[in-house]
């Protein structure tokens, strides 16, 4: 008997019979089992609702965390896409600027048809804040070759004077800017039979972005705003390259009238320049700059 009571089949059968009896009794009206179930339901139901509410709260919490992570990842992706678009926009703007500069180079070539025009980008400005020397990314490999005592004019995209080439290497060249105290160039007032002057760099004035003007005839009256261009004297610079405007004139010493000039070209803002190399159509070799019939002056000399 004891063995029968402990048999698993007996236990399964007994439990099944009890469940069936309970189900049957629950359908009988006024059954004490039905009443007990009703009471227990009232006690258990609030607990069930509490457990369910807590479960829903935890579910909502983890869903919010998952949504937050997804939103952060999406924001990160969008920020990267915005940064990429800004970069591309800047590239397109830079390309548009370079395109306009290239059109300017054709204008320079048309104006000075007896010169080869070599475009170059400024790599560095050396020595001090006021750019004693400018290094550009064009040199002997690009056809800019200096013979002994030569130098070549350098202008910006607006054809304003920047300086002169004073040294060339394989793929770079050095440019002496017009603000440098070793620079000088023959100029004139931009009018028919305009008065001749000498424009040169000055160690003090260059800190204000100005040049010194000398060789002014005491009988010539210069006024602020007067336009000065190259005169073509000396053989280095062709006639008519814009240099700048007169800033002030000092007549205090009648025997040596001087003035200051503000260059058109703002060297600190330049990115690209153009080297002008004169050539003789009869002697110029393909790919090699020809020599000018008038010998150019060396560094620091008058052009």
Buried (B, 14 or more C-beta within 10 A) or exposed (E): EEEEEEEEEEEEEEEEEEEEEEEEBBEEEEBEBBEEBEEEEEEEEEEEEEEEEEEEEEEEEEEEEEEEEEEEEEEEEEEEEEEEEEEEEEEEEEEEEBEEBEEBBEBBBEEBEEBBBBBBEBBEBEEEEBBBBBBBBBBBEBBBBBEEEBBBBBBBBEBBBBBBBBBBEEBBBBBBBBBBBEBBBBBBBBEEEBBBBBBBBBEEBBEEBBBBBBBBEEEEEBEEEBBBBBBBBBBBBBEBBBBBBBBBBEEEEEEEBBBBBBBBBEBEEBEBBBBBBBBEEEEBEEEEBBBBEEBBBBBBBBB
